[in-house]
Every structure is written in structure tokens, then in C-alpha cells.
Amino acid sequence: MSQIVLATDGSPFSDAAARFIANGGLLQRDFTVHVVHVAPEVNGGVRAFVSKESIDGWHREESEKAMQSVCQILEAANVPVQKHALSGFPPDKIVGLAKSVGADAIVIGTHGRGSFFDAVLGSVAGRVVAHAACPVLLVKAPETK
């Protein structure tokens, strides 16, 4: 069985990537999708006033919200799903998860803003493409009118 990592930020772009998988956009259907959301680390100033348990609870809650819609899309299509709520620098965590599960591919919904904005703002997808040991599939959401 193949392993696919689907990175989500809870956006409609992530939902489009989940629909691509659910609708048979990949060549085979014998796979498990590892849905991952990476919450940002909390800076030291916050850590001085908020307990580790509260921060961990916030990370879990944010990740559950971000993963909910893509998991519903995949589960409705009878695609096996495993959820991974992580925290840290998203590109590193996504690539690390892919390596740890032996992923055959990483799928990411992309905003498709273009290279200028990605160069200025940075791109999680671009960094994942640059550092992943497996193929990375970028799925652009269809334009809405």
C-alpha cells in the first residue's frame, strides 16, 4: 500500500487537493493519506505566561479545525486517512513526516499566486518541493466566478 501525505492549512486550496485525491486524480487507489497540519510554534514571550499544556491544547484544536474538511472529503470517498497534528516550521515538518511514513508523494493545495509573490512572501509548497525526497504534487483550486 502506498503512503500519500496531504498537507492542509484549512483553506479551500487544501480542500481542492483532497477532492483531487478523492476523485481519483492519482493513478492508483491503494493508498493511505496522511493528513498533516502544522501549527506555528509559539514564541518565548508567550511561553513565559502560558502553560505548555495550554499551548499543546491550542495546537491540537487548531490542527483539528484545519484537518476537518479534508478528512471529511477523503472519508466520504472511502479513502483511508491518518491524521497528524504537528507544530513547528511547516516545510520541515511536512518533509519530515513524508520521510517517516515512507511517502510515495506529497500533495499540497496551492494558492497559485505566482512566482513573484512566492519570492517575496515565501512558499511552504516551494520549500517542500525543494527539500522533499519524493514527488510533490501541487493542486491549484479551480477559479470561482
trRosetta pair geometry for C-beta under 8 A, 3 or more apart (Angstrom, degrees):
i j d omega theta_ij theta_ji phi_ij phi_ji
1 30 5.5 -123 -122 156 69 88
1 31 6.2 148 179 -110 80 35
1 32 6.1 54 147 -14 125 94
2 28 6.5 103 8 84 140 129
2 30 6.3 98 13 99 91 75
2 31 3.9 -39 76 -102 94 100
2 32 7.6 -174 90 24 51 62
2 104 4.4 -44 -160 8 105 147
2 105 7.9 19 168 14 123 92
3 31 6.6 178 -79 -160 15 92
3 32 5.8 -17 -114 62 65 91
3 34 6.3 20 -175 -15 95 115
3 101 4.8 -161 172 138 151 106
3 102 5.6 100 32 84 142 74
3 103 4.8 -104 107 -105 101 51
3 104 5.9 134 56 -1 61 83
4 21 6.9 158 123 -126 156 133
4 26 7.2 -93 -90 -74 150 165
4 31 5.0 54 -11 157 108 138
4 32 7.1 -177 29 87 76 42
4 33 4.9 -30 77 -108 104 68
4 34 6.9 180 87 20 46 74
4 103 6.5 86 -123 -151 20 96
4 104 6.5 -43 -77 56 64 90
4 105 5.5 -10 -123 68 82 89
4 106 7.6 151 -169 -101 63 25
4 107 6.1 16 176 -4 110 112
5 33 7.7 132 -111 -164 15 61
5 34 4.8 -30 -106 70 66 104
5 36 6.1 -6 -167 3 99 122
5 94 6.6 138 145 -169 138 81
5 97 5.8 129 -124 107 138 109
5 98 4.7 -94 -4 -88 151 85
5 101 6.8 139 -68 55 102 134
5 103 4.7 -36 -15 -111 104 150
5 105 7.4 -154 33 103 73 47
5 106 4.6 -22 70 -114 106 75
5 107 7.1 175 87 24 52 67
6 14 7.6 107 161 -163 99 90
6 17 6.1 159 -152 126 104 119
6 18 6.4 83 -178 -86 152 75
6 21 6.6 -71 -83 -25 135 155
6 33 5.2 11 -5 -175 119 111
6 34 7.0 164 22 76 69 48
6 35 5.1 -25 71 -104 103 65
6 36 7.1 158 78 20 49 72
6 70 6.3 -169 128 167 134 142
6 74 7.7 -175 27 -64 162 142
6 106 7.8 162 -83 -165 28 56
6 107 4.9 -18 -105 68 75 102
6 108 7.7 162 -156 -79 51 43
7 14 7.5 -106 109 -118 54 107
7 36 5.4 -33 -107 71 63 96
7 37 7.6 124 -163 -90 60 40
7 38 7.6 -20 -149 -2 104 102
7 90 7.4 96 -164 -177 133 107
7 94 4.9 -6 -88 -120 133 131
7 106 6.7 23 -15 -176 106 103
7 107 7.5 -174 20 84 71 50
7 108 4.9 -5 53 -102 110 91
7 124 7.3 -149 139 137 149 128
7 128 7.2 -133 -6 -83 158 162
8 11 7.7 -174 -171 28 73 67
8 14 3.8 88 -134 -159 82 145
8 17 7.7 -157 -90 62 80 126
8 18 7.6 19 -88 -48 122 113
8 35 6.0 1 0 -168 123 95
8 36 7.1 156 22 75 76 43
8 37 5.3 -45 75 -80 86 89
8 66 5.6 155 117 150 103 95
8 67 5.8 128 68 -100 141 58
8 70 4.9 -132 -89 -3 148 151
8 109 7.5 40 -114 19 64 113
9 13 7.6 14 47 65 106 106
9 14 5.7 -178 36 -43 62 132
9 37 7.0 133 -100 -133 33 90
9 66 6.1 -71 -179 -155 24 124
9 124 7.9 142 -58 34 128 158
10 14 6.4 38 -6 36 9 147
10 37 7.1 46 -40 -121 89 132
10 65 6.2 18 -114 121 140 81
10 66 3.4 -91 -54 -130 106 70
10 67 7.5 -57 -81 -31 81 32
10 68 7.8 38 -122 33 92 84
10 69 7.2 103 -147 24 60 112
11 14 5.2 109 57 4 68 96
11 15 7.3 -122 108 0 45 88
11 109 6.8 -155 81 96 100 133
11 111 7.8 -21 127 -79 158 91
12 15 5.1 -49 -148 36 43 118
12 16 6.5 51 150 -25 68 97
12 109 7.9 -152 112 160 42 152
12 141 5.7 63 126 -123 93 161
13 16 5.7 -45 -153 28 33 114
13 17 6.9 35 147 -17 61 101
13 109 3.5 154 145 138 74 117
13 110 6.1 -135 -174 63 130 13
13 111 5.6 -67 -78 -74 157 56
13 139 7.8 152 179 93 74 82
13 140 7.6 -42 -141 -144 97 40
13 141 4.8 -108 -108 -27 59 120
14 17 5.6 -51 -154 33 38 112
14 18 6.5 38 148 -18 67 103
14 66 7.8 38 59 176 171 85
14 69 7.5 109 97 80 106 109
14 70 5.4 -71 144 -63 103 128
14 108 8.0 -48 -105 -161 73 53
14 109 4.4 -146 -79 25 32 135
15 18 5.5 -53 -149 37 35 112
15 19 6.3 36 152 -19 67 104
15 69 5.3 -39 -92 129 107 125
15 70 6.1 -137 -97 -80 51 74
15 73 6.3 141 -152 -39 75 151
15 109 7.1 36 35 -74 40 163
15 141 7.6 48 69 -106 82 120
16 19 5.6 -51 -146 37 32 112
16 20 6.4 42 150 -26 63 101
16 109 5.1 116 60 -126 92 121
16 139 5.6 -168 118 129 96 112
16 140 7.3 -40 121 128 149 24
16 141 3.7 -163 -35 -101 158 78
16 142 6.8 177 -128 4 129 69
17 20 5.5 -47 -151 28 33 118
17 21 6.8 31 151 -14 63 101
17 70 7.4 -7 76 -124 91 123
17 107 5.1 153 -177 146 115 104
17 108 6.3 -89 -103 157 158 12
17 109 3.7 -123 -23 -57 113 86
17 139 4.1 147 -100 53 74 133
18 21 5.8 -55 -154 37 35 109
18 22 6.1 30 151 -16 68 111
18 69 7.4 174 35 121 158 77
18 70 3.9 -171 -66 -144 145 82
18 73 4.1 99 130 80 125 139
18 74 5.5 -95 -163 -47 104 90
18 109 7.9 -38 -9 -48 70 122
19 22 5.5 -56 -137 43 34 110
19 23 5.7 26 164 -14 69 112
19 73 5.7 -81 -70 -171 65 139
20 23 6.3 -60 -140 42 20 103
20 25 3.9 -27 175 9 77 159
20 26 7.9 87 137 -32 86 76
20 107 7.2 -164 81 -168 123 136
20 139 4.7 -127 -12 -130 159 151
21 25 6.1 -68 -76 43 27 104
21 26 6.1 14 -128 -10 67 112
21 33 6.2 76 164 -90 158 142
21 74 6.5 -6 95 -104 122 98
21 77 7.8 159 110 75 77 152
21 79 6.4 69 134 -122 109 168
21 107 6.2 146 -60 81 116 174
22 73 5.3 -121 -30 152 151 89
22 74 5.6 -140 -76 -104 105 47
22 76 7.1 26 -149 73 143 87
22 77 3.5 166 -154 -13 96 159
22 79 6.0 -112 -101 -16 72 134
23 77 7.4 -100 -54 -114 39 149
24 29 6.8 -35 -116 -78 84 107
25 139 7.6 62 131 -106 166 130
26 29 7.5 142 82 -79 100 48
26 31 7.2 -27 103 17 154 147
26 105 7.6 178 -121 55 128 152
28 31 6.6 107 100 -28 98 105
29 79 8.0 -114 -161 -106 84 86
31 79 7.7 -6 82 -157 82 97
31 80 7.6 -156 111 52 44 100
31 104 7.3 -104 -120 39 125 129
32 80 4.5 -53 -116 98 79 115
32 81 7.3 168 -169 -87 76 17
32 82 6.1 33 163 -5 119 105
33 74 5.6 -110 54 -145 148 152
33 79 5.6 28 2 147 123 119
33 80 6.9 154 21 87 71 58
33 81 5.3 -24 71 -107 94 68
33 82 7.5 180 90 28 47 67
34 81 7.9 141 -97 -161 23 55
34 82 5.1 -22 -111 70 69 100
34 84 5.9 24 176 -9 97 123
34 97 6.5 -167 131 156 138 119
34 101 5.4 167 -42 6 160 176
34 103 7.0 -100 32 -90 128 110
35 67 5.2 114 135 -145 127 109
35 70 5.6 159 -132 103 132 122
35 71 5.8 -110 15 -74 169 87
35 74 7.3 -154 -57 12 125 153
35 81 5.8 6 -7 -162 114 106
35 82 7.2 177 23 81 72 43
35 83 5.3 -25 69 -109 101 64
35 84 6.9 173 86 25 49 76
36 83 7.9 147 -85 -165 41 49
36 84 4.3 -20 -104 72 84 110
36 85 7.9 180 -149 -79 58 23
36 86 6.2 2 -165 10 103 115
36 93 7.2 -173 166 130 133 102
36 94 6.1 158 95 -111 142 74
36 97 5.3 146 -87 67 156 173
37 62 7.4 -155 136 121 133 80
37 63 4.2 164 80 -139 122 79
37 66 4.1 123 -126 90 150 131
37 67 5.1 -118 -20 -52 125 95
37 84 7.6 167 26 89 55 64
37 85 6.0 -9 63 -118 94 63
37 86 7.2 173 87 35 45 71
38 63 8.0 44 -70 -103 11 107
38 86 4.8 -26 -107 83 75 98
38 87 6.5 136 -167 -112 66 23
38 88 6.2 -67 -165 57 114 68
38 89 7.6 -15 158 105 143 18
38 90 4.1 161 73 -107 140 73
38 93 4.5 137 -107 71 135 145
38 94 6.6 -92 -27 -48 135 84
39 58 7.6 162 176 119 157 80
39 59 4.4 -168 58 -138 152 79
39 62 4.9 99 -102 84 126 133
39 63 5.7 -90 -37 -55 109 92
39 85 7.3 16 -8 -176 109 86
39 86 7.3 -178 22 94 71 44
39 87 4.6 -32 69 -105 88 86
40 87 7.1 3 100 -158 11 84
40 88 7.9 -85 -143 87 33 4
40 90 7.9 -45 -82 -38 68 94
41 87 5.8 112 -82 156 61 102
41 88 5.7 37 -50 -106 104 40
41 89 7.6 -25 -8 -46 111 61
42 46 4.6 -92 170 80 110 135
42 47 6.0 138 107 -57 107 84
42 50 7.2 -67 153 67 158 132
42 55 5.3 -110 13 -137 148 125
42 58 8.0 67 -58 76 133 138
43 46 5.6 96 63 11 68 99
43 47 7.2 -128 110 -7 37 95
44 47 5.2 -56 -144 36 38 117
44 48 6.6 48 156 -32 67 96
45 48 6.0 -48 -160 18 31 114
45 49 7.7 -2 154 5 58 105
46 49 6.4 -80 -162 47 38 93
46 50 5.5 -15 164 20 81 121
46 55 7.5 117 127 -95 114 118
47 50 6.5 -73 -115 56 26 82
47 52 7.7 30 -145 -80 92 70
47 55 7.1 -5 -104 -56 75 153
50 54 5.0 -110 178 82 95 130
50 55 5.7 110 120 -54 116 93
51 54 4.6 97 60 4 84 101
51 55 7.1 -151 96 -3 46 85
52 55 5.7 -56 -148 39 34 111
52 56 6.1 34 154 -19 68 107
53 56 5.8 -53 -143 39 29 111
53 57 6.2 32 155 -20 63 107
54 57 5.6 -54 -147 37 30 113
54 58 6.4 33 153 -21 64 104
55 58 5.6 -52 -150 34 32 113
55 59 6.5 35 151 -20 64 103
56 59 5.6 -50 -149 34 34 114
56 60 6.5 33 153 -18 65 104
57 60 5.7 -53 -148 37 32 111
57 61 6.2 31 155 -18 65 108
58 61 5.7 -56 -145 39 30 111
58 62 6.2 29 158 -17 66 107
59 62 6.0 -58 -146 38 27 108
59 63 6.2 23 158 -16 63 111
59 85 6.5 129 141 157 89 111
59 87 4.8 -54 -136 -64 139 127
60 63 5.9 -61 -147 40 27 109
60 64 6.2 29 156 -22 65 107
60 85 5.5 78 -119 134 56 160
61 64 5.8 -52 -146 33 28 111
61 65 6.6 27 156 -16 62 105
62 65 5.9 -57 -153 37 30 110
62 66 6.2 25 153 -16 66 111
63 66 5.6 -57 -143 40 32 110
63 67 6.0 20 162 -12 68 113
63 83 7.9 126 146 171 110 111
63 85 3.4 119 114 -130 163 104
63 86 7.5 125 -106 24 143 40
64 67 6.1 -64 -140 43 25 103
64 68 6.4 49 156 -55 61 95
64 85 6.9 -19 -48 -86 64 137
65 68 5.9 -35 -153 -7 28 119
67 70 6.1 -75 -160 50 51 102
67 71 5.4 47 152 -25 87 115
67 83 5.5 87 164 -136 160 114
67 85 7.3 -99 -17 -79 140 87
68 71 6.1 -69 -150 38 22 108
68 72 6.4 20 158 -19 63 109
69 72 5.6 -53 -148 34 33 113
69 73 6.4 35 154 -20 66 103
70 73 5.6 -50 -149 34 36 114
70 74 6.3 29 155 -14 67 108
71 74 5.9 -58 -145 42 31 107
71 75 5.8 27 160 -16 68 112
71 81 5.4 129 -136 162 84 164
71 83 6.6 -13 -88 -79 135 112
72 75 6.0 -56 -135 42 26 107
72 76 6.1 31 160 -24 62 108
73 76 6.1 -59 -152 32 23 112
73 77 6.9 7 154 -5 59 110
74 77 5.9 -70 -156 44 33 103
74 79 4.1 -82 -174 66 88 120
74 81 5.1 111 104 -69 135 123
75 78 7.4 39 -173 -82 38 25
75 79 6.9 -94 -73 53 28 72
75 81 6.0 -65 -65 4 86 134
84 97 5.8 124 126 -132 166 142
86 93 4.6 165 123 -173 145 137
86 97 6.9 -127 -35 -58 151 125
87 93 7.7 179 84 -90 12 156
88 92 6.4 -80 129 77 119 112
88 93 4.9 137 69 -57 112 121
89 92 4.5 51 83 21 103 115
89 93 6.5 161 75 -15 51 92
90 93 5.8 -65 -139 41 28 107
90 94 5.9 26 168 -20 69 109
90 124 4.8 -28 104 -130 131 125
91 94 5.9 -57 -144 37 28 109
91 95 6.2 21 161 -12 65 110
91 124 5.4 -164 -63 -152 85 66
91 127 3.6 -45 -111 108 158 124
91 128 5.1 -143 -136 -61 85 68
91 131 6.5 92 161 37 111 135
92 95 6.1 -61 -146 42 26 106
92 96 6.0 28 155 -21 64 113
92 131 7.8 -31 -96 108 53 160
93 96 5.5 -55 -142 39 28 114
93 97 6.3 31 158 -21 64 104
94 97 5.9 -52 -149 34 28 109
94 98 6.5 30 152 -20 62 106
94 106 6.5 85 161 -148 108 140
94 108 7.9 31 -168 -80 155 121
94 124 7.4 92 0 173 147 106
94 128 5.3 -36 95 -107 134 121
94 132 7.9 -50 117 -83 96 109
95 98 5.6 -52 -149 35 32 115
95 99 6.5 32 153 -18 64 105
95 106 7.8 -47 -94 -65 54 158
95 128 6.0 -173 -60 -134 93 72
95 131 5.0 -38 -98 109 161 109
95 132 5.2 -140 -117 -89 95 68
95 133 7.7 104 -165 -1 96 78
96 99 5.8 -55 -150 36 31 110
96 100 6.3 26 155 -18 66 109
97 100 5.7 -59 -144 38 32 109
97 101 6.2 9 164 -2 69 109
97 103 7.6 55 117 -32 72 131
98 101 6.6 -69 -144 46 24 94
98 103 3.8 -68 -154 27 78 138
98 106 5.2 -50 -92 -70 140 111
98 132 6.0 0 80 -138 160 103
98 133 7.4 173 115 43 116 84
98 134 5.9 -138 167 29 127 123
99 102 7.7 22 -178 -74 30 35
99 103 7.4 -47 -46 20 23 96
99 133 6.4 72 -92 25 93 126
103 106 6.1 57 139 -63 150 73
103 134 5.2 -145 100 33 89 162
104 134 6.1 170 175 -160 18 138
104 135 7.6 -4 149 38 60 97
105 134 5.6 -141 -91 142 32 117
105 135 4.8 -27 -114 77 90 93
105 136 7.0 157 -167 -95 74 27
105 137 5.8 25 174 -7 125 107
106 128 6.1 -123 115 166 153 129
106 132 5.6 -113 10 -125 137 155
106 134 6.3 124 -13 82 86 107
106 135 7.5 -168 28 100 69 49
106 136 4.7 -18 67 -114 102 78
106 137 7.2 -180 87 26 49 68
107 136 7.8 168 -84 -163 27 56
107 137 4.8 -17 -109 68 74 104
107 139 6.3 20 -174 -11 96 117
108 124 7.3 -158 -157 107 147 100
108 125 4.8 179 110 -107 146 98
108 128 6.4 125 -34 61 151 155
108 136 6.7 -2 9 -175 110 102
108 137 7.4 160 25 84 63 54
108 138 5.7 -25 72 -111 90 65
108 139 7.2 176 87 23 38 78
109 138 7.8 93 -145 -165 13 61
109 139 5.3 -45 -104 75 59 93
109 140 7.6 116 -163 -105 65 21
109 141 6.2 40 -166 -48 113 93
110 125 5.1 2 -100 -49 104 170
110 138 4.5 19 -23 -173 134 107
110 139 6.7 153 11 65 82 38
110 140 5.4 -44 68 -87 95 69
112 140 4.3 53 -58 -128 135 118
112 141 7.6 -139 4 34 123 71
113 116 7.9 -106 132 65 92 74
113 117 3.9 -61 131 64 127 145
113 118 6.4 152 72 -44 105 79
113 121 7.8 13 83 36 157 137
114 117 5.5 86 65 17 79 98
114 118 6.9 -151 99 -3 38 96
115 118 5.5 -60 -141 44 34 112
115 119 5.9 40 159 -26 69 105
116 119 5.9 -56 -151 32 26 110
116 120 6.5 13 155 -9 62 109
117 120 5.8 -61 -145 43 33 105
117 121 5.4 -2 169 11 73 118
118 121 6.4 -64 -120 57 23 88
118 122 6.9 -19 -172 160 56 7
118 123 4.0 -10 -146 -40 103 127
118 126 5.5 116 -180 -34 129 145
122 126 7.5 -144 -177 55 51 123
122 127 7.4 13 -178 -37 93 118
123 126 3.5 76 79 7 116 110
123 127 6.5 174 89 -10 63 80
124 127 6.0 -61 -152 39 30 107
124 128 6.3 30 152 -20 66 107
125 128 5.7 -56 -147 36 31 111
125 129 6.3 34 154 -21 66 104
125 136 7.5 151 -166 158 77 133
125 138 5.6 73 -171 -109 137 115
126 129 5.7 -50 -148 34 31 113
126 130 6.4 29 154 -19 63 108
127 130 5.6 -55 -148 37 33 113
127 131 6.2 0 164 5 67 115
128 131 6.5 -79 -143 50 25 89
128 132 5.4 30 169 -37 70 115
128 136 5.6 142 122 -123 102 150
129 132 6.5 -42 -120 20 18 110
129 136 4.8 -132 -98 62 68 148
129 138 7.5 -25 -68 -47 123 116
132 135 7.7 -32 115 92 128 6
132 136 5.1 119 44 -52 153 113
